[in-house]
Amino acid sequence: MVNDKEKQHTMQPGRKKNLFSEIFPREYDFESMLARQAEMTVAGLQAFVAWLETRQPSDAGELERIETEVDRMRHDMEEKLIQSFSTPFDRQDIYSISRQMDYILNFSNETAKEMTAFRVEPDQPVLDMAKYVLSGTQCISRGIGNITSDKGAVEDEIRHARDACHRLEAVYIAGMTELLKTDDAMEALRKREIYHHLRDAGRTIRDTLDILHNTVIDLA
């Protein structure tokens, strides 16, 4: 006969999770897939910042190549999410984090394309905002690397990334304030588009952080 203490022991969440994993083992390593996508996204942002600083065509080409590769990785992961019975955490969170990171990369690539098409030279606000996008993305990448192993480390990265988002927003407001003082309306209009893209990238980082934070809370 099983006593009350033994019953409580068998009902512990950790034992339930281990038993579930034994019966329905994970077919795919989604944590590694997300981590790899995050690393590639950081590499794309590094190429973007390098392009802003040097305007070397090879950097823009690298950004384009990385975006194409990440799209392929995402499609592969989405197919595996559909096929997989067991995931390390909520499959909707896995999908959403991946999608949001892709948006960050898309905004960066679109910014580079529009700057070339509109003949906009990077000014200090553009450089500063791009660097804050890179910084926030690096925090996301490090956070994802610890998502199921170190809750404290993830929360530290979330705080750092949110600080980068706040700084980006401050640069955007200051930059727009100066931009609206110019007498060259067409130049102001072109730069406004670029500023908005970078601001949107920052807001996408913020959305990614919210999902990442909720995931960590659910795993606690």
Secondary structure by P-SEA (a helix, b strand, c coil): cccaaaaaaaacaaaaaaaaaaacccccaaaaaaaaaaaaaaaaaaaaaaaaacccaaaaaaaaaaaaaaaaaaaaaaaaaaacccccccaaaaaaaaaaaaaaaaaaaaaaaaaaaacccccaaaaaaaaaaaaaaaaaaaaaaaccccaaaaaaaaaaaaaaaaaaaaaaaaaaaaaaacccaaaaaaaaaaaaaaaaaaaaaaaaaaaaaaaaaaac
